[in-house]
Amino acid sequence: MPKIWFQRWFARHNSWSMLYVLVLTLVVAYYNWIIGFLGFIGFAALLFITLAAERNFRAEMEAYLSTLGLRVKRSVDDAVTELPYGIVLYSDQRVIEWSNRYVEVLKGDGSLVGERLEEVFPKLSLHKDKHLPIELEMGGRLLQVQVVSEERLIYFTDISEMAALRARYEGERMAVGIVVLDNLEESMQGLDDQQRAGLLAKVVAHLTEWAVENGILMKRLSSERQFMVMDVQTLKALEQTRFVVLDEVRELTMESKLPVTLSMGFAAGLESIVELGQLAQSSLDIALGRGGDQVAVRVGQRLSFYGGKSNAVEKRTRVRARVIAHALRDFIRQSDAVFIMGHRNPDTDSVGSAIGVLNACRMMETEAYIVLEESNPSIDRLVAELKKDELLWSRFISKQEALEMATDDSLVIVVDTHKASMVEEPRLLQATDRIVIIDHHRRGEEFISDAVLVYLEPYASSTAELVTELLQYIHNRLHLSVLESTALLAGITVDTKHFSLRTGSRTFDAASFLRRHGADTALIQRMLKEDLKEYIEKAEIIRHAEMYYDHIAIAVTEPGRKFSQLLIAQVADTLLNMTGVLASFVISERPDGYIAISARSLGQMNVQVVMERLGGGGHLTNAAVQLQCTLDEAQKQLKQVLAEIETEEGLFE
């Protein structure tokens, strides 16, 4: 049909033309009726033909539009039914009213009309009335589901190929790692060059073989450091094996009676190779800070640990202690005031090490204060002795006083913790940029990252031991009072359980040094004496202990009874003295409403890993966590974590 027919102005033009012809015919008939009559007959014929053409035009137009409408409707119906996109309509009662063929073919159940939405798509019941798209697996395909609750409409889009491409992209992204041989120099001090080269070659050869088997590019940076490049997929496969190479190298070196172990730091999830390298080094620092012989893997925001079954090896050189002491001395001298604080609910080690640092500040003639808000049962007797020394007790201030006195030139020294959330006053860390950390705990994911000086040695028995060593190098003419020496020795005594756990040669060296400076062991004995009532309470808790996995003792206190953190820890220590007990866990409610879990072991089990999975931390043999739940829930969570670790790698070394 010609396009000009669709232009409706053409019909109006014809109407005006016919009117013009009629008027012209009437004018002619006025002068000559014969010619006018003939013109009128011609006009009538022309009008008849025009009207007939208009009727024919309308009929053809209606027929064309009708045909076009049917074609469009049929095309839309075919598209909705046949296109590779699923559509489901459901009622207010969440009953399927209609679905296209694509959904029915994927589901494989034929017509879905009349079925309940939750029964056909169970996972959608968790996301109803949500506008955010979700992913759903159906018929062997991965679908993106968009729910339009206002229209009671669901769209299904096949994203299987996109998901496969995305998984391939994620799996092929770069990951880097750094491997170091722990305490290599110290372990090989007694070997000649041939033995040293032979042992090192054996370890490196085994590590190289492991790298080749797993498709890792490894390049040596030094005799004890290797750099590795791989993809994320390979890194995930290594995580599945839980880095068995740690155990293999440890066993390999044990044949030579040398405690050489591996520590690794891996990073993935970033595009920048520079940032990946920095994260890998940071992960390695965390692994070393936790005692070595383990792997730290950081993928994006996730930080995972593997290994860590062996205790940290004691250093045989004091070079680092001397360097740290000199650096600390300079920082103290450059400060207008020094504020020393430990962790919340401080123990004897925290207070004793703080007193030792206070003595160092006094030797430097710098104003120094210990931040202590209030006492607690674990330090009550020590605080009572401190109050007898007015000069020493005057150096103890509250948190508010410390905040008011702190300036930009002040120095904050944190002892016995490295977590900002656990210090006595977290706001004091924001008052100055000059922060020093002295701690013996294994490094966790949370760390005061902006510290100007960090002395973190997990091999040490206590922070008091570290401070005692620093004092020997910080001033040529050191003077410790009897009470100061006693407080430091008390910190070592408590953390080592009277020198029975986590003690090395340097622990006894520090204790000997303090004893020479007047530490009163009788006073320590009086401060650590047990109360008869508390002893009976501990015995009552121990009575409810049960054994799990043959060598794990778990004691749960009665609901409604609240015990101090100190007593809970003492019960865990006591359980270790029982025959066959290699690890102990005590679960109890504290006076502040938290549920506390104290964990102890003899070294065959890493209780720090257990507590970290529950949100806590600590040492390989000494850890704890505080939870906001019930006693039963805490017990279930603990048993679940123990079961997971037993399945993954075994509980005992």
C-alpha positions as CSV (number, residue, x, y, z in Angstrom):
1,M,0.0,0.0,0.0
2,P,1.5,3.4,-1.0
3,K,2.8,5.4,2.0
4,I,1.0,8.5,0.8
5,W,-2.4,6.8,1.6
6,F,-1.5,6.9,5.3
7,Q,-1.1,10.7,5.3
8,R,-4.6,11.8,6.4
9,W,-4.2,15.4,5.1
10,F,-4.7,13.9,1.6
11,A,-8.4,13.2,2.4
12,R,-9.0,16.7,3.6
13,H,-7.4,18.1,0.4
14,N,-9.8,16.0,-1.7
15,S,-12.7,17.3,0.2
16,W,-11.8,20.9,-0.5
17,S,-11.2,20.1,-4.1
18,M,-14.6,18.5,-4.5
19,L,-16.2,21.5,-2.9
20,Y,-14.3,23.8,-5.3
21,V,-15.5,21.7,-8.3
22,L,-19.2,21.9,-7.1
23,V,-19.1,25.6,-6.7
24,L,-17.5,26.0,-10.1
25,T,-20.2,23.7,-11.7
26,L,-23.0,25.8,-10.1
27,V,-21.4,29.0,-11.5
28,V,-21.2,27.5,-15.0
29,A,-24.8,26.2,-14.8
30,Y,-25.9,29.8,-13.9
31,Y,-24.7,31.0,-17.3
32,N,-25.2,27.7,-19.4
33,W,-27.4,25.1,-17.9
34,I,-26.4,22.4,-20.4
35,I,-22.7,22.6,-19.7
36,G,-23.6,22.9,-16.0
37,F,-25.7,19.8,-16.1
38,L,-22.9,17.9,-17.8
39,G,-20.5,19.2,-15.2
40,F,-22.8,18.2,-12.4
41,I,-23.0,14.6,-13.8
42,G,-19.2,14.5,-13.9
43,F,-19.0,15.8,-10.4
44,A,-21.4,13.1,-9.1
45,A,-19.3,10.4,-10.8
46,L,-16.1,11.8,-9.3
47,L,-17.7,12.0,-5.9
48,F,-18.8,8.4,-6.2
49,I,-15.4,7.2,-7.2
50,T,-13.8,9.1,-4.3
51,L,-16.1,7.7,-1.6
52,A,-15.6,4.2,-3.0
53,A,-11.8,4.7,-2.8
54,E,-12.1,6.0,0.8
55,R,-14.2,3.0,1.8
56,N,-11.7,0.7,0.2
57,F,-8.8,2.5,2.0
58,R,-10.5,2.0,5.4
59,A,-11.2,-1.7,4.8
60,E,-7.7,-2.4,3.7
61,M,-6.3,-0.4,6.7
62,E,-8.4,-2.3,9.2
63,A,-7.4,-5.6,7.6
64,Y,-3.7,-4.6,7.7
65,L,-3.8,-3.4,11.3
66,S,-5.7,-6.5,12.4
67,T,-3.1,-8.7,10.8
68,L,-0.3,-6.7,12.3
69,G,-1.8,-6.9,15.7
70,L,-2.1,-10.6,15.5
71,R,1.5,-10.9,14.4
72,V,2.7,-8.7,17.2
73,K,0.7,-10.6,19.8
74,R,1.9,-13.9,18.5
75,S,5.5,-12.7,18.5
76,V,5.2,-11.4,22.1
77,D,3.6,-14.7,23.2
78,D,6.4,-16.7,21.5
79,A,9.1,-14.4,23.0
80,V,7.7,-14.6,26.5
81,T,7.4,-18.4,26.2
82,E,10.5,-19.3,24.2
83,L,13.1,-16.7,25.2
84,P,15.9,-18.0,27.5
85,Y,14.6,-15.9,30.4
86,G,12.3,-17.4,33.1
87,I,9.2,-15.6,34.2
88,V,6.9,-16.6,37.1
89,L,3.7,-14.9,38.3
90,Y,2.4,-15.7,41.7
91,S,-0.6,-14.8,43.8
92,D,-0.9,-13.1,47.2
93,Q,-0.9,-16.6,48.8
94,R,2.5,-17.2,47.0
95,V,0.9,-19.8,44.7
96,I,2.3,-19.9,41.1
97,E,-0.4,-18.6,38.7
98,W,1.7,-18.8,35.5
99,S,5.2,-19.6,34.3
100,N,6.8,-19.6,30.9
101,R,8.3,-22.8,29.3
102,Y,11.9,-21.8,30.2
103,V,11.2,-22.2,33.9
104,E,9.3,-25.5,33.4
105,V,12.1,-27.0,31.3
106,L,14.7,-26.0,33.9
107,K,12.7,-27.4,36.7
108,G,11.8,-30.5,34.8
109,D,8.5,-30.9,36.6
110,G,6.1,-29.8,33.8
111,S,3.5,-27.2,34.6
112,L,4.1,-25.4,37.9
113,V,0.7,-23.7,38.0
114,G,-0.9,-24.2,41.4
115,E,2.3,-25.1,43.2
116,R,3.4,-23.1,46.2
117,L,6.4,-20.9,45.6
118,E,8.3,-22.1,48.7
119,E,7.9,-25.7,47.6
120,V,9.2,-25.2,44.1
121,F,11.9,-22.7,45.0
122,P,12.8,-23.3,48.7
123,K,15.7,-20.8,48.8
124,L,13.4,-18.0,47.6
125,S,11.4,-18.2,50.9
126,L,14.4,-16.6,52.6
127,H,14.5,-13.7,50.2
128,K,10.9,-12.8,49.8
129,D,10.0,-9.1,49.4
130,K,13.6,-8.3,48.5
131,H,14.6,-6.2,45.5
132,L,18.2,-7.3,45.4
133,P,19.0,-10.1,42.9
134,I,20.0,-13.5,44.3
135,E,21.7,-16.5,42.8
136,L,19.9,-19.8,42.6
137,E,21.1,-23.2,41.2
138,M,18.4,-25.0,39.3
139,G,18.5,-27.7,36.6
140,G,22.3,-27.7,36.6
141,R,22.4,-24.0,35.8
142,L,23.2,-20.9,37.9
143,L,20.4,-18.4,37.7
144,Q,20.1,-14.8,38.8
145,V,16.7,-14.3,40.4
146,Q,15.0,-10.9,40.6
147,V,11.9,-10.7,42.7
148,V,9.5,-7.8,42.0
149,S,7.2,-8.2,45.0
150,E,4.9,-5.3,44.0
151,E,3.9,-7.0,40.8
152,R,4.2,-10.6,42.3
153,L,6.7,-11.3,39.5
154,I,10.0,-13.2,39.4
155,Y,12.6,-13.1,36.6
156,F,15.2,-15.8,36.1
157,T,18.3,-15.0,34.1
158,D,20.9,-17.7,33.2
159,I,24.3,-16.5,34.4
160,S,26.1,-19.9,34.3
161,E,28.7,-18.9,31.7
162,M,29.3,-15.5,33.4
163,A,29.7,-17.3,36.7
164,A,32.2,-19.8,35.2
165,L,34.1,-16.9,33.7
166,R,34.1,-15.0,37.0
167,A,35.3,-18.1,38.9
168,R,38.0,-18.6,36.3
169,Y,39.1,-15.0,36.6
170,E,39.1,-15.2,40.4
171,G,41.0,-18.4,40.4
172,E,43.7,-17.1,38.0
173,R,44.3,-13.9,39.9
174,M,47.8,-13.5,41.3
175,A,48.9,-14.5,44.8
176,V,52.3,-14.0,46.4
177,G,54.0,-15.5,49.4
178,I,57.2,-15.2,51.4
179,V,58.8,-18.2,53.2
180,V,61.5,-17.9,55.8
181,L,63.3,-20.6,57.8
182,D,62.8,-19.8,61.5
183,N,65.8,-19.4,63.8
184,L,68.1,-20.7,61.1
185,E,71.2,-18.9,62.2
186,E,70.8,-19.9,65.9
187,S,70.0,-23.5,65.1
188,M,73.2,-23.9,63.0
189,Q,75.6,-22.1,65.3
190,G,77.2,-25.4,66.4
191,L,77.6,-26.8,62.9
192,D,80.6,-26.7,60.6
193,D,80.2,-25.4,57.0
194,Q,79.7,-28.8,55.5
195,Q,76.9,-29.8,57.9
196,R,75.3,-26.4,57.6
197,A,75.3,-26.5,53.8
198,G,74.0,-30.1,53.8
199,L,71.1,-29.4,56.1
200,L,70.2,-26.2,54.3
201,A,70.3,-28.0,50.9
202,K,68.1,-30.7,52.3
203,V,65.4,-28.2,53.5
204,V,65.6,-26.1,50.4
205,A,65.4,-29.2,48.1
206,H,62.3,-30.4,49.9
207,L,60.7,-27.0,49.7
208,T,61.5,-26.7,46.0
209,E,60.0,-30.1,45.3
210,W,56.9,-29.1,47.2
211,A,56.7,-25.9,45.1
212,V,57.1,-27.7,41.8
213,E,54.4,-30.3,42.7
214,N,51.9,-27.5,43.4
215,G,52.8,-25.3,40.4
216,I,54.4,-22.5,42.4
217,L,57.1,-20.3,41.0
218,M,59.7,-19.9,43.9
219,K,62.7,-17.7,43.8
220,R,65.4,-17.5,46.5
221,L,66.0,-14.1,48.1
222,S,68.5,-15.3,50.6
223,S,69.7,-18.4,52.4
224,E,66.7,-18.4,54.6
225,R,64.1,-16.5,52.6
226,Q,62.1,-17.5,49.5
227,F,59.6,-15.6,47.4
228,M,56.7,-17.4,45.7
229,V,54.2,-16.5,43.0
230,M,51.1,-18.5,42.2
231,D,47.4,-18.1,41.4
232,V,44.5,-17.9,43.9
233,Q,43.3,-21.4,42.8
234,T,46.7,-22.9,43.8
235,L,46.6,-21.0,47.1
236,K,43.1,-22.4,47.9
237,A,44.4,-25.9,47.2
238,L,47.3,-25.4,49.6
239,E,44.8,-24.2,52.2
240,Q,42.8,-27.4,51.7
241,T,46.0,-29.4,52.5
242,R,46.6,-27.1,55.5
243,F,50.2,-26.6,54.4
244,V,51.5,-30.1,55.3
245,V,55.0,-28.9,54.2
246,L,55.3,-27.4,57.7
247,D,55.1,-30.8,59.3
248,E,57.3,-32.3,56.7
249,V,60.1,-29.8,57.2
250,R,59.8,-30.0,61.0
251,E,60.2,-33.8,60.9
252,L,63.0,-33.5,58.4
253,T,65.0,-31.2,60.7
254,M,64.1,-33.3,63.8
255,E,66.2,-36.1,62.3
256,S,69.2,-33.8,62.7
257,K,68.1,-32.7,66.2
258,L,67.8,-29.1,65.0
259,P,64.5,-27.1,65.6
260,V,64.4,-25.5,62.1
261,T,60.8,-24.7,61.1
262,L,59.1,-22.7,58.4
263,S,57.0,-19.6,58.5
264,M,55.0,-18.3,55.5
265,G,53.0,-15.3,54.7
266,F,50.6,-15.2,51.7
267,A,48.4,-12.5,50.2
268,A,45.8,-12.4,47.5
269,G,42.7,-10.5,46.4
270,L,44.3,-7.3,45.2
271,E,45.2,-6.0,41.8
272,S,48.3,-4.1,42.7
273,I,51.4,-6.3,42.9
274,V,53.0,-3.7,45.2
275,E,50.1,-4.0,47.7
276,L,50.2,-7.8,47.5
277,G,53.9,-7.8,48.4
278,Q,53.2,-5.5,51.3
279,L,50.4,-7.7,52.6
280,A,52.5,-10.9,52.2
281,Q,55.2,-9.3,54.3
282,S,52.6,-8.2,56.8
283,S,51.2,-11.7,56.9
284,L,54.6,-13.1,57.5
285,D,55.2,-10.7,60.3
286,I,52.0,-11.9,62.0
287,A,53.1,-15.5,61.6
288,L,56.5,-14.8,63.1
289,G,54.8,-12.7,65.8
290,R,52.7,-15.7,66.8
291,G,55.7,-17.8,67.3
292,G,56.6,-19.1,63.9
293,D,56.1,-22.6,62.5
294,Q,52.9,-21.5,60.9
295,V,51.3,-19.9,57.8
296,A,49.3,-16.7,57.7
297,V,47.1,-16.2,54.6
298,R,45.3,-12.9,53.9
299,V,42.7,-12.9,51.1
300,G,41.0,-9.5,51.0
301,Q,39.8,-9.0,54.6
302,R,40.1,-12.6,55.6
303,L,43.1,-13.7,57.6
304,S,43.6,-17.4,58.3
305,F,46.2,-19.3,60.2
306,Y,47.6,-22.8,59.7
307,G,50.0,-24.8,61.7
308,G,51.4,-23.2,64.9
309,K,51.6,-26.6,66.7
310,S,55.0,-26.1,68.1
311,N,56.0,-23.6,70.8
312,A,58.2,-20.6,70.0
313,V,61.9,-21.3,70.2
314,E,63.8,-19.2,72.7
315,K,66.3,-16.8,71.2
316,R,69.9,-17.4,72.4
317,T,71.1,-13.8,71.7
318,R,70.3,-10.6,73.5
319,V,71.2,-8.3,70.7
320,R,67.6,-7.5,70.0
321,A,66.9,-6.8,73.7
322,R,69.8,-4.3,73.8
323,V,68.7,-2.6,70.6
324,I,65.1,-2.2,71.8
325,A,66.4,-1.0,75.2
326,H,68.5,1.8,73.6
327,A,65.6,2.8,71.3
328,L,63.2,2.9,74.3
329,R,65.6,5.0,76.3
330,D,65.7,7.6,73.5
331,F,61.9,7.7,73.2
332,I,61.6,8.2,77.0
333,R,64.1,11.0,77.0
334,Q,62.3,12.8,74.2
335,S,58.9,12.7,75.9
336,D,57.4,15.3,78.3
337,A,55.5,12.5,80.1
338,V,55.1,8.7,79.8
339,F,51.9,6.8,80.4
340,I,52.1,3.1,81.0
341,M,49.1,0.9,80.7
342,G,48.3,-2.8,80.4
343,H,45.2,-4.6,79.5
344,R,41.7,-4.4,81.1
345,N,41.3,-6.5,84.2
346,P,45.1,-6.4,84.7
347,D,47.0,-9.4,86.2
348,T,50.2,-9.6,88.1
349,D,52.3,-9.7,84.9
350,S,50.7,-6.6,83.5
351,V,51.1,-4.5,86.7
352,G,54.6,-5.9,87.4
353,S,55.9,-5.1,84.0
354,A,54.4,-1.6,84.2
355,I,56.2,-1.0,87.4
356,G,59.5,-2.1,85.7
357,V,58.9,0.4,82.9
358,L,58.1,3.1,85.5
359,N,61.5,2.4,87.1
360,A,63.2,2.9,83.7
361,C,61.4,6.3,83.2
362,R,62.6,7.3,86.7
363,M,66.2,6.5,85.8
364,M,65.7,8.8,82.7
365,E,64.3,11.5,85.0
366,T,61.1,11.6,83.0
367,E,57.6,12.0,84.5
368,A,55.8,8.7,84.2
369,Y,52.5,7.3,85.3
370,I,50.7,3.9,85.4
371,V,47.1,4.0,84.2
372,L,45.1,1.8,86.6
373,E,41.4,2.4,87.0
374,E,40.6,-0.2,89.7
375,S,41.9,-3.3,91.3
376,N,40.6,-6.9,90.9
377,P,41.0,-10.1,92.8
378,S,44.1,-11.2,90.9
379,I,46.1,-8.1,91.9
380,D,44.4,-7.1,95.2
381,R,47.3,-8.3,97.4
382,L,49.9,-6.7,95.1
383,V,48.0,-3.4,95.1
384,A,47.8,-3.6,98.9
385,E,51.6,-3.8,99.0
386,L,52.0,-1.0,96.5
387,K,49.8,1.3,98.6
388,K,52.3,1.0,101.5
389,D,54.9,2.7,99.3
390,E,53.4,6.2,99.0
391,L,56.0,7.4,96.4
392,L,55.3,4.5,94.1
393,W,51.5,4.5,94.6
394,S,51.4,8.2,93.7
395,R,52.5,7.2,90.2
396,F,49.2,5.3,89.6
397,I,46.5,7.5,88.0
398,S,43.0,6.9,86.7
399,K,42.0,6.9,83.0
400,Q,40.4,10.3,83.1
401,E,43.5,11.8,84.7
402,A,45.7,10.3,82.0
403,L,43.5,11.7,79.2
404,E,43.7,15.2,80.7
405,M,47.5,15.1,81.2
406,A,48.4,13.5,77.8
407,T,49.9,15.8,75.0
408,D,51.2,15.3,71.5
409,D,54.7,14.9,73.0
410,S,53.7,12.2,75.5
411,L,54.7,8.6,75.1
412,V,52.3,5.7,75.7
413,I,53.8,2.4,76.6
414,V,51.5,-0.6,76.3
415,V,52.5,-3.7,78.2
416,D,51.2,-7.3,78.2
417,T,48.9,-6.7,75.2
418,H,49.1,-5.6,71.6
419,K,45.3,-5.2,70.9
420,A,43.9,-1.7,71.0
421,S,40.5,-3.0,72.1
422,M,42.0,-4.6,75.2
423,V,44.1,-1.8,76.7
424,E,43.1,-0.1,79.9
425,E,42.1,3.1,78.0
426,P,41.8,2.9,74.2
427,R,41.3,6.7,73.9
428,L,44.8,7.3,75.3
429,L,46.2,5.7,72.1
430,Q,44.5,8.5,70.1
431,A,46.0,11.3,72.2
432,T,49.5,10.8,70.8
433,D,51.3,9.3,67.8
434,R,54.1,7.9,70.0
435,I,53.2,4.4,71.1
436,V,55.5,1.6,72.3
437,I,54.4,-2.0,72.6
438,I,56.0,-4.6,74.9
439,D,54.3,-7.9,74.9
440,H,54.9,-11.7,75.0
441,H,51.6,-12.8,73.5
442,R,51.3,-14.4,70.1
443,R,50.4,-11.8,67.6
444,G,46.7,-11.7,66.5
445,E,44.9,-10.1,63.6
446,E,44.1,-7.0,65.7
447,F,47.3,-5.0,66.3
448,I,48.2,-1.4,67.2
449,S,49.7,-0.8,63.8
450,D,50.9,2.8,64.3
451,A,53.3,2.0,67.1
452,V,56.8,3.6,66.8
453,L,58.5,0.7,68.6
454,V,57.3,-2.9,69.0
455,Y,59.0,-5.5,71.2
456,L,56.8,-8.6,70.7
457,E,58.6,-11.8,71.6
458,P,56.2,-14.8,72.0
459,Y,59.0,-17.1,73.2
460,A,59.2,-15.1,76.5
461,S,57.4,-16.5,79.5
462,S,56.0,-13.1,80.5
463,T,56.2,-9.4,79.8
464,A,57.9,-9.0,83.1
465,E,60.7,-11.1,81.8
466,L,61.1,-8.9,78.7
467,V,61.0,-5.7,80.8
468,T,63.6,-7.2,83.2
469,E,66.0,-7.8,80.3
470,L,65.4,-4.3,78.9
471,L,66.2,-2.8,82.4
472,Q,69.6,-4.4,82.3
473,Y,70.5,-2.4,79.1
474,I,68.5,0.8,79.6
475,H,70.8,2.3,82.2
476,N,74.3,1.7,83.4
477,R,73.5,2.1,87.1
478,L,70.1,0.4,87.6
479,H,68.5,0.6,90.9
480,L,65.4,-1.5,91.8
481,S,63.6,-1.3,95.1
482,V,62.6,-4.5,96.8
483,L,59.0,-3.9,96.0
484,E,59.7,-3.2,92.3
485,S,61.9,-6.4,92.0
486,T,59.3,-8.4,93.8
487,A,56.5,-7.2,91.5
488,L,58.5,-8.1,88.4
489,L,59.4,-11.5,89.8
490,A,55.7,-12.1,90.8
491,G,54.7,-11.4,87.2
492,I,57.1,-14.1,86.0
493,T,56.1,-16.5,88.7
494,V,52.4,-16.2,87.9
495,D,52.7,-16.5,84.1
496,T,55.0,-19.5,84.4
497,K,52.9,-21.3,87.1
498,H,55.8,-21.2,89.5
499,F,58.4,-21.8,86.8
500,S,56.7,-25.0,85.6
501,L,55.4,-23.9,82.1
502,R,56.9,-21.8,79.3
503,T,60.3,-21.4,80.9
504,G,63.6,-21.0,79.2
505,S,67.1,-20.3,80.2
506,R,66.5,-16.6,79.9
507,T,63.5,-16.9,82.3
508,F,65.7,-18.1,85.0
509,D,68.4,-15.5,84.1
510,A,65.7,-12.7,84.6
511,A,64.6,-14.3,87.9
512,S,68.1,-14.5,89.1
513,F,68.7,-10.9,88.2
514,L,65.6,-9.8,90.2
515,R,66.6,-11.9,93.1
516,R,70.0,-10.3,93.2
517,H,68.2,-6.9,93.4
518,G,66.2,-7.9,96.4
519,A,63.1,-9.6,95.1
520,D,61.3,-11.1,98.1
521,T,60.1,-14.7,97.3
522,A,58.4,-15.0,100.7
523,L,56.3,-11.9,99.9
524,I,55.4,-13.4,96.5
525,Q,54.3,-16.6,98.3
526,R,52.1,-14.5,100.6
527,M,50.6,-12.6,97.7
528,L,49.8,-15.8,95.8
529,K,48.3,-17.7,98.7
530,E,44.9,-19.2,98.0
531,D,41.8,-18.5,100.0
532,L,40.1,-21.5,101.5
533,K,36.7,-20.5,100.3
534,E,38.1,-20.1,96.7
535,Y,39.8,-23.5,96.9
536,I,36.5,-25.1,97.8
537,E,34.8,-23.3,94.9
538,K,37.5,-24.5,92.5
539,A,37.1,-28.1,93.8
540,E,33.3,-27.8,93.1
541,I,34.0,-26.7,89.5
542,I,36.5,-29.5,89.0
543,R,33.9,-32.0,90.2
544,H,31.8,-31.2,87.1
545,A,34.7,-31.7,84.6
546,E,34.2,-34.3,81.8
547,M,36.7,-35.8,79.4
548,Y,36.5,-35.3,75.6
549,Y,38.7,-36.9,72.9
550,D,40.3,-38.9,75.7
551,H,42.7,-36.1,76.8
552,I,40.6,-32.8,76.9
553,A,38.9,-31.8,80.2
554,I,36.0,-29.5,79.9
555,A,34.4,-28.1,83.1
556,V,31.2,-26.0,83.0
557,T,30.0,-24.2,86.2
558,E,26.4,-24.3,87.4
559,P,24.0,-21.7,85.8
560,G,23.6,-18.6,87.9
561,R,26.9,-18.9,89.7
562,K,29.5,-16.3,88.9
563,F,33.2,-16.6,89.3
564,S,36.1,-14.2,88.8
565,Q,38.4,-14.6,85.8
566,L,41.3,-15.4,88.1
567,L,39.5,-18.3,89.7
568,I,38.4,-19.6,86.3
569,A,42.0,-19.6,85.0
570,Q,43.2,-21.3,88.2
571,V,40.7,-24.1,87.7
572,A,42.0,-24.6,84.1
573,D,45.5,-24.7,85.5
574,T,44.6,-27.2,88.1
575,L,42.9,-29.5,85.6
576,L,46.2,-29.8,83.8
577,N,47.7,-31.6,86.8
578,M,45.3,-34.5,86.4
579,T,46.5,-37.7,84.9
580,G,45.8,-38.0,81.2
581,V,44.8,-34.4,80.7
582,L,46.7,-32.6,77.9
583,A,44.3,-29.6,77.6
584,S,41.6,-28.1,79.8
585,F,38.7,-25.7,79.2
586,V,36.7,-24.1,81.9
587,I,33.4,-22.3,81.1
588,S,31.8,-20.0,83.6
589,E,29.8,-16.8,84.0
590,R,31.7,-13.8,85.2
591,P,30.4,-11.1,87.5
592,D,30.2,-8.6,84.5
593,G,27.7,-10.9,82.7
594,Y,30.1,-12.3,80.1
595,I,30.7,-16.0,79.7
596,A,34.4,-16.7,80.0
597,I,36.3,-19.7,78.7
598,S,39.9,-20.3,80.0
599,A,42.0,-22.7,78.0
600,R,45.2,-24.4,79.0
601,S,47.4,-27.1,77.5
602,L,50.8,-28.7,78.1
603,G,52.0,-27.9,74.6
604,Q,50.7,-30.9,72.6
605,M,47.6,-28.8,71.6
606,N,47.4,-25.2,70.4
607,V,44.6,-23.7,72.5
608,Q,45.2,-20.3,71.0
609,V,43.8,-21.5,67.7
610,V,40.7,-22.8,69.5
611,M,40.1,-19.5,71.3
612,E,40.7,-17.5,68.2
613,R,37.9,-19.3,66.3
614,L,35.6,-18.2,69.2
615,G,36.9,-14.6,69.0
616,G,39.6,-14.7,71.7
617,G,43.3,-15.3,71.7
618,G,46.4,-16.0,73.8
619,H,49.3,-18.4,73.7
620,L,49.8,-21.9,72.4
621,T,49.4,-23.2,76.0
622,N,47.4,-20.4,77.6
623,A,44.4,-18.7,76.0
624,A,40.9,-17.3,76.8
625,V,37.8,-15.7,75.3
626,Q,34.7,-13.8,76.6
627,L,31.4,-14.4,75.0
628,Q,27.9,-12.9,75.2
629,C,25.7,-16.0,75.3
630,T,24.5,-18.7,77.7
631,L,26.7,-21.4,79.3
632,D,25.1,-24.1,77.1
633,E,25.7,-22.1,73.9
634,A,29.3,-21.5,74.9
635,Q,29.8,-25.2,75.5
636,K,28.2,-26.1,72.1
637,Q,30.4,-23.6,70.3
638,L,33.5,-24.9,72.0
639,K,32.7,-28.5,71.2
640,Q,31.9,-27.6,67.6
641,V,35.3,-25.8,67.2
642,L,37.1,-28.8,68.7
643,A,35.3,-31.1,66.3
644,E,36.2,-28.9,63.3
645,I,39.9,-28.9,64.3
646,E,39.9,-32.6,64.9
647,T,38.4,-33.2,61.4
648,E,40.7,-30.7,59.7
649,E,44.1,-31.5,61.2
650,G,43.8,-33.2,64.5
651,L,43.8,-31.7,68.0
652,F,47.1,-33.0,69.2
653,E,50.5,-32.8,67.7
